[in-house]
């Protein structure tokens, strides 16, 4: 017997939402690494200001530290031109992700974290970032999806403003 699709969504992947997805992956998937990099860079800046070293060396240390902070938050990944849209079909115990090249079956328990913004859900499944447009449902609604995600997952749920 074929399982019933509870919700279905087709999300268009744009450069903007792809970059946002990769930024969230970096910040929420590796928060300790981000924090350690920031602490090291700030320590170098503060130490170079306090220590009595020549001005050129002081400026060099501060400059390198600022580059380190920028690198911490910069997204380097670029979107694949092949990946234009992703279809999500939600069932009772799992959901399917179909990007026209592969179909992936995902258990709700495999979701690491969920970030809800006004127009999108950004989430990580076994460290793989995904995005879902809340206004692109072909079956069901964004409210129904939120209910399913809150019921079926143990993932950390973040709500962020646009």
N, C-alpha and C positions, 0 to 999 in steps of 0.2 A: 504494500500500500504506500502510495506516494505521500510524503509529508506536506502539510499545508503551509504555504508562505504566509507569515503573519504581517510582515512589512517588506516593502521593496523600495529601493532608492537607487538613483543613478546620479552620481556626483561628477561634475566636470572639474578636472584638475587644471587650475590656472597657475601661472608663475607665482602670483601673490600668495595664494593659499598653500602652495607647495613650500614656499620659503617659510611661511608661518609654521607649517607642520614640522619642518626640519629644525626650526628654532626651538619649538616646544620639546622636540625629541631631545635636543641637546640639554636644555635646562632641566626638564623633569626626569629624564632617564639617567642623567649623570650629575645630580645636584652636588654631590660631595666633591667631584673633580672641579666643577665650576667654582665652588666655594674655596677650595684649596688654592686654585689659580688666582682668585681675587685677593685672598689673604697674602699670598706671596708677593704679588705685584704691589699691593698697598704697603706691605712691610718694606719693600725696596724703596718706594717713593718716600715714605716717612723717614727711614734710616738715612737715605742720601740727603735729605733736608737737614736732619739733626747733626750728622757727622760733619766734621771739619775737613772736607775734601775740596779739591779745586773745582771751580765752576764748570768747566768743560766735562769733567767726570760726573758731576752731579746732574747736569743736563742730560748726559748720555744715559745714565741709570733711569732717570725719570722718563725719558723718551721711550726706552726699551720697555719699561713697565706699562706705560700707556698703550703701547702696541700689544702687549700681552693681554691687557683688559679688553681692547677692541677685538682681538682674536678670540677671546672667550665667548663673546656674544655674536660673532660674525658667522653667517651661514655660508658654507662653501659649496654645498651640493647644488647642482643645477638639475632642472626637470628634464626627464627624457622626452624627446619630441614624440616618441611612440605612445606614451601614456597620456591619453586625452580624457578618458572617463573610466570610472570604476562603478560596477553595479554591486549592490549589497542586497541579498535576500535573507531575511531573518526568519528563523524557524523557532520551535519551542526550546531546543537545547543547544543550538549552534546557529551560526550564520555563514553564508557563502560570500566570498569576495571574488568577483570576476572582472579582470581587467582586459579581457578579450585575448590574452595570451595564456593566462593560467586561471584556474578556478581553485580557490583555497577554502577548505572547510575549517572554521574556527570555533572552538568551544568558548562560551562566554567566560569561563574560568581562566582562559589564556590572556584576557585583557589586563594589561599592567596598570594603566591609568587612563582617565578620560578627562578631557578639558572641554567644557561647554562654553562656547562663545555665542553671540547673538545669532549668527548665521551658520555656524559650523560646529561639528564635534570633531575634535582632534583626539585620537587615541593610539595607544601602543599595544600591539599584540606580539608577545614574545620578542620584544625590542624592535619590532617592525612598525614604523609610523604609518598611520592611516588617517584619512580625512573623510568626513561625511557632510554633505550640504543638507542643512535642515529643511530647506525649501524645495527639495527635489524628490519627494516621495511619489511613487506611482501607486503604491498600496500602503495605506496607513498614514499616520501623522507623526510629527516630531514629538508630540506629547506622549504618544504610545511608545515611541522608541525610548524616551527618557524613562518611562515606567519599566520597560523591559530591562534596560541597562542597570537601573537601580535594584531591581529584583534579582536578576540573574548573575550579576558580577560582584566580586568582592574588591573590585578595583577602587583606587582612590579617585574621587570625583571632584574636580576643580571647576568652579564657575568663574569665568572671567568676562569683563566688559570688553566691548570692541575697541 
